[in-house]
Structure formats: structure tokens, C-alpha cells
Amino acid sequence: MAYSTAEPTHRINVPAARMQLAGDEEGAFDHWYRHQPAFTVDVQALRPDGSVYPQRGQFGRYVAQRFADAAASSGGRLRHLRDRALAFHQGMVTTDGGLQLKADLLVLAISHPPPSLPAQAEARRHHPALIANPWQPRARCHRPARPGGGDGHRINHGRYGRDAGPAGPPRQYRRLFAPWPAVARQP
């Protein structure tokens, strides 16, 4: 989900040279990205120190291409399922969509734990608009801003916006408090 965004202000939060897939040579993503048309048109990706901070969707494209390459060269069959695994019992994975998949090997791929709530947001811990855990169900449902504005808080999604410099102003959402460190401080 994090790397499927098409939002141009969403960038990776480390230099591209530090992002890789298991088995990749160091800097493989950086090398791949610098040879993509997107690199030549995204003037904000290249930093003064020579490092590159591509839009997050570029890493998603890289992973998709690597998956397609592996599927094409594999003696087995690879499928990308957009489903949720609910159970694993006696070599069978049961998905939310009702699939029963035989598995000789099971790999648990997990993300980072949810971020800690910043001290300045602690007083609002139980406020219904506070999203303390962005991975909880429905946390990503955006609430539209009210017609005519007002009651809105501007947020900048994630640390990468501060480090790499967003390509535009933060988006505005209605009464949304974010636990990320880059909460915009502008009026």
C-alpha cells in the first residue's frame, strides 16, 4: 500500500541507495531508478549531495518489475494476490476472500510497528479524530474537508516530506490529527 501511491509529494524517507530487496546488490534500486524516465522529469528527486529520493510509487514499480522478472524466469508459478491471510493450518492458507492455498513454505512479511504517539498529542489520545495507529482498520479513510473550508488541519504525510522536500503544499483534511513528526506548522 505504501508504495502504490501516485501522490507526487509522497517520497521515500531514505536515499534510494539504501532501499533494496533481499538478494539485490547494494544500490540496485538507485541504479534502476536513475535509468527510468521518471528520474529525468522529477527535478525534486535529486538532492544537492547527489542522493536520490524518488516518489514512493517508483519503489512500487521497481518491486513490480522485479516480481514480473522472477515470475518470467521461475520454474514455478508466482501470483500476486490482493487478499488477506486469515489462517494457516496443516499446510493450507485460508484467505479473507475464501481461497484455500496449499503452502510448502510460509513467510511472514510484516511492517514496522505503529509509530509512538508524540508527546504533544498525548492529551488527545482518545479523541475520535486521532489516528494513533495508521495500520488499524479504516485508518486510511479520508474525511472530506467541509464545504467552505474551516475546521481543517494541514498535515504533511510522514517524515519523507520533511527530509526530501514535498513537491507542493500539504493536503487538507477535516479534523485529522496525525501521529507523524512532520505536522505542518504553517497557518
C-alpha positions as CSV (number, residue, x, y, z in Angstrom):
1,M,0.0,0.0,0.0
2,A,2.8,2.5,0.9
3,Y,4.4,2.1,-2.5
4,S,1.3,2.1,-4.6
5,T,0.6,5.8,-4.2
6,A,0.6,8.1,-7.2
7,E,0.7,11.2,-4.9
8,P,3.8,13.2,-6.1
9,T,4.6,14.6,-2.6
10,H,4.9,11.1,-1.1
11,R,8.6,10.3,-1.3
12,I,10.8,7.5,0.2
13,N,12.3,8.6,3.5
14,V,15.9,7.3,2.9
15,P,18.1,7.7,-0.1
16,A,17.3,5.2,-2.9
17,A,20.7,3.7,-2.5
18,R,19.6,2.3,0.9
19,M,16.5,0.6,-0.4
20,Q,16.8,-2.9,-1.8
21,L,15.1,-6.2,-2.0
22,A,16.6,-9.4,-0.5
23,G,19.2,-10.7,-2.9
24,D,19.7,-7.3,-4.6
25,E,23.1,-5.8,-4.9
26,E,23.6,-2.7,-2.8
27,G,22.3,0.3,-4.6
28,A,20.2,-1.8,-7.1
29,F,17.1,0.4,-6.7
30,D,19.1,3.6,-7.0
31,H,20.7,2.3,-10.2
32,W,17.4,1.2,-11.6
33,Y,15.7,4.5,-10.8
34,R,18.4,6.7,-12.4
35,H,17.7,4.8,-15.6
36,Q,14.0,5.4,-15.6
37,P,12.2,8.2,-17.5
38,A,10.7,9.3,-14.2
39,F,14.2,10.3,-12.9
40,T,14.7,12.8,-15.8
41,V,11.3,14.6,-15.2
42,D,11.3,14.6,-11.3
43,V,13.5,17.6,-10.6
44,Q,13.0,17.2,-6.8
45,A,14.3,13.7,-6.6
46,L,18.0,14.6,-6.9
47,R,19.4,16.2,-3.8
48,P,22.4,18.6,-3.7
49,D,24.6,15.8,-2.1
50,G,23.8,13.5,-5.1
51,S,21.4,11.2,-3.3
52,V,18.1,10.4,-4.8
53,Y,14.7,10.5,-3.0
54,P,12.1,9.2,-5.6
55,Q,8.4,9.3,-5.2
56,R,7.2,6.3,-3.3
57,G,5.4,4.9,-6.3
58,Q,8.7,4.4,-8.0
59,F,9.8,1.8,-5.5
60,G,6.5,0.1,-6.0
61,R,7.2,0.0,-9.8
62,Y,10.6,-1.4,-9.1
63,V,9.2,-4.2,-6.9
64,A,6.5,-5.0,-9.5
65,Q,9.2,-5.2,-12.2
66,R,11.4,-7.5,-10.1
67,F,8.3,-9.7,-9.3
68,A,7.5,-9.9,-13.1
69,D,11.1,-10.8,-13.9
70,A,11.1,-13.5,-11.2
71,A,7.8,-14.9,-12.4
72,A,9.1,-15.0,-16.0
73,S,12.3,-16.8,-15.1
74,S,10.8,-19.1,-12.5
75,G,10.2,-22.8,-13.0
76,G,7.2,-22.4,-10.7
77,R,4.2,-20.2,-10.7
78,L,4.1,-16.9,-9.0
79,R,0.8,-15.0,-8.4
80,H,0.2,-11.6,-6.8
81,L,-2.9,-11.9,-4.6
82,R,-4.5,-8.9,-3.1
83,D,-6.2,-10.7,-0.3
84,R,-5.7,-11.1,3.5
85,A,-4.4,-14.3,5.0
86,L,-6.6,-15.3,8.0
87,A,-5.3,-18.7,9.0
88,F,-2.6,-21.3,8.3
89,H,-3.4,-24.9,9.3
90,Q,-1.8,-28.1,8.1
91,G,-0.2,-26.5,5.1
92,M,-3.2,-24.6,4.0
93,V,-3.6,-20.8,4.0
94,T,-7.2,-19.5,4.2
95,T,-7.8,-16.0,2.9
96,D,-10.4,-13.4,3.6
97,G,-11.7,-13.9,0.0
98,G,-12.3,-17.6,0.7
99,L,-9.3,-19.1,-1.1
100,Q,-7.6,-22.2,0.2
101,L,-3.9,-22.2,-0.8
102,K,-1.6,-25.1,-0.3
103,A,1.8,-23.9,1.0
104,D,5.0,-25.8,1.3
105,L,6.6,-22.8,2.9
106,L,5.1,-19.8,4.7
107,V,6.9,-16.5,5.0
108,L,5.6,-13.9,7.5
109,A,6.3,-10.5,5.9
110,I,5.5,-7.7,8.4
111,S,5.9,-4.0,8.6
112,H,7.3,-1.7,11.2
113,P,5.2,-1.4,14.4
114,P,2.9,1.5,14.6
115,P,4.6,4.8,15.4
116,S,4.5,6.1,19.0
117,L,2.2,8.9,19.8
118,P,4.1,12.2,20.1
119,A,4.1,13.8,23.5
120,Q,2.2,16.9,22.1
121,A,-0.7,14.6,21.0
122,E,-0.9,12.7,24.3
123,A,-3.7,14.9,25.6
124,R,-5.8,13.9,22.5
125,R,-5.1,10.2,22.7
126,H,-8.8,9.3,23.0
127,H,-10.1,11.9,20.6
128,P,-12.2,10.2,17.8
129,A,-10.3,12.1,15.1
130,L,-6.8,11.0,16.3
131,I,-5.3,8.2,14.2
132,A,-2.7,6.8,16.7
133,N,-2.2,3.6,14.7
134,P,-2.3,4.2,10.9
135,W,-2.5,0.4,10.3
136,Q,-5.8,-0.1,12.2
137,P,-8.8,-0.9,10.0
138,R,-10.3,2.1,8.2
139,A,-7.4,4.4,9.4
140,R,-6.7,5.4,5.8
141,C,-10.3,6.5,5.1
142,H,-10.0,10.2,4.4
143,R,-12.6,12.5,5.7
144,P,-13.5,15.2,3.2
145,A,-13.0,18.8,4.2
146,R,-16.1,20.7,4.9
147,P,-17.5,22.9,2.1
148,G,-16.3,26.4,2.5
149,G,-13.2,25.3,4.5
150,G,-12.7,25.7,8.2
151,D,-12.1,23.1,10.9
152,G,-9.2,21.7,8.9
153,H,-5.7,20.8,9.9
154,R,-2.9,20.7,7.4
155,I,-0.7,17.7,7.6
156,N,2.4,16.5,5.7
157,H,2.3,12.7,5.4
158,G,5.4,11.3,7.0
159,R,9.0,12.1,7.6
160,Y,10.0,11.8,4.0
161,G,8.1,15.1,3.2
162,R,10.4,17.0,5.6
163,D,13.6,15.2,4.6
164,A,13.2,15.2,0.8
165,G,11.0,18.3,0.5
166,P,7.4,17.9,-0.7
167,A,6.5,18.9,-4.3
168,G,3.7,21.1,-3.1
169,P,1.6,22.2,-0.1
170,P,0.3,19.7,2.4
171,R,-3.2,18.3,1.7
172,Q,-6.0,19.4,3.9
173,Y,-8.4,17.0,5.7
174,R,-11.2,17.7,8.2
175,R,-10.2,17.3,11.9
176,L,-7.4,14.8,11.2
177,F,-4.6,14.7,13.7
178,A,-1.6,12.7,12.6
179,P,1.0,10.9,14.7
180,W,3.8,11.7,12.3
181,P,6.6,14.1,13.2
182,A,6.1,16.4,10.2
183,V,2.9,18.1,11.2
184,A,2.8,21.3,9.3
185,R,3.3,24.4,11.4
186,Q,2.1,26.9,8.9
187,P,-1.3,28.7,9.0
